[in-house]
């Protein structure tokens, strides 16, 4: 009987040892996976990603790196103030949960780009010089001391932060596109986490690339949502980016605008009495002025008329510009909604007159809000700039 008890004790001890070893292996495996995940995020985007914020959004498991656009597989190209290539850093961190694995599939991603401004490397940029410059509805100013803009779509949130690098030839533009399936963009408790990716990256990028810039406050409150399709006002009621833009009967009876302080990218969308959008007005400062000119002219292998500060777009619409304190450029356009359409051979004179009047009002308000000189009114076809 004693021998049997001793044998049973040995078996129990062996089983317990196996259980402890298995638990240790599982525990070590989980620890190792989390360590690998943290290491992956730390190495992404030249080391400027905020690791804690990214992991808080995406979790510490099932993360992978998206493919880099750089042929060498790295995230960084060039350097700040590089006169030939400028600085461009880009990376994507993905959460891809295995399908059919008996657990909910909740994908997510964080894509961050850090760009030197202006960019001398303009080759192959058919979609634009900088990411995140086109939105379905007007973006909102980030506020809280940051020079930035926020746009929310049905699935993703976009945040752009522009940093003025004092004493440097280049500035820094940080953009972050965040998508997390289980976090609603409409929930104000979630939105600060999306924009903190951009503000924290901007803070670390300023340190890493030696950009002496004023930083905003930690995002204690939720950044504003972009205006929705249901949040229109009449032009006479507009108090934000559409303030002062004239109505035009049923043809221009609604306005979608952003409210709050100035941002590096501002828009006003106009609609008819049925909500169909005939015109979009855009104001771009710094990198977005550069990108606006690129979209209007260089991308089509054209150049703006030498010495001109306003005129007709190569496609339908008009443009005007001004130079702000410190040499920062500002570029303003009015164009048919959707863009890309060429001007009809014969367009009613009153349509053209309205486009010029709308752009004049929009550009003057925006320039004043940014402390910039008023841009010239766009001239009528065949007229010299006033």
PEBEL-V457780 format. One record per backbone hydrogen bond with DSSP energy under -0.5 kcal/mol. CO is the residue of the C=O (numbers start at 1). NH is the residue of the N-H. Records with the same first field share a line. If there is no record, write none. Layout:
BEGIN
CO=NH  NH
END
This chain:
BEGIN
1=5
2=6
3=7
4=8
5=9
6=10
7=11
8=12
9=13
10=14
11=15
12=16
13=17
14=18
15=19
16=20
17=21
18=22
19=23
20=24
21=25
22=26
23=27
24=28
25=29
26=30
27=31
28=32
29=33
30=34
31=35
32=36
33=37
34=38
35=39
36=40
37=41
38=42
39=43
40=44
41=44
43=46
44=47  49
45=48
49=51
50=54
51=55
52=56
53=57
54=58
55=59
62=96
64=94
70=73
74=70
75=90
77=88
79=82
82=86
86=79
87=116
88=77
89=114
91=112
92=66
93=110
94=64  96
95=97  108
98=101
104=106
107=181
108=95
109=179
110=93
111=177
112=91
113=175
114=89
115=173
117=171
118=120
120=122
122=125
124=126
125=128
138=227
140=150
143=146
144=217
146=143  148
147=162
148=142
149=160
150=140
151=158
156=153
157=178
158=151
159=176
160=149
161=163  174
163=165  172
164=166
165=168
171=117
172=163
173=115
174=161
175=113
176=159  178
177=111
178=157
179=109
180=183
182=184
184=187
186=188
187=190  191
188=192
190=193  194
191=194  195
192=196
193=197
194=197  198
195=199
196=200
197=201
198=202
199=203
200=204
201=205
202=206
203=207
204=208
205=209
206=211
207=210
210=212
211=213
212=166
218=220
228=231
230=232
233=255
234=237  238
235=238
240=243
242=245
248=251  252
249=248
250=273
252=248
254=271
255=233
256=269
258=241
259=141
264=285
266=283
267=258
268=281
269=256
270=279
271=253  254
272=275
276=272  278
278=337
279=270
280=335
281=268
282=333
283=266
284=331
285=288
286=289  290
287=291
288=292
289=293
290=294
291=295
292=296
293=297  298
294=299
297=300  302
298=301
305=308
309=321
311=319
317=313
318=334
319=311
320=332
321=376
322=330
323=373
324=327
325=328
328=324
329=286
330=322
331=284
332=320
333=282
334=318
335=280
336=339
341=316
348=351  352
349=353
350=354
351=355
352=356
353=357
354=358
355=359
356=360
357=361
358=362
359=363
360=364
361=365
362=366
363=367
364=368
365=369
366=370
367=372
368=371
377=386
380=383
END
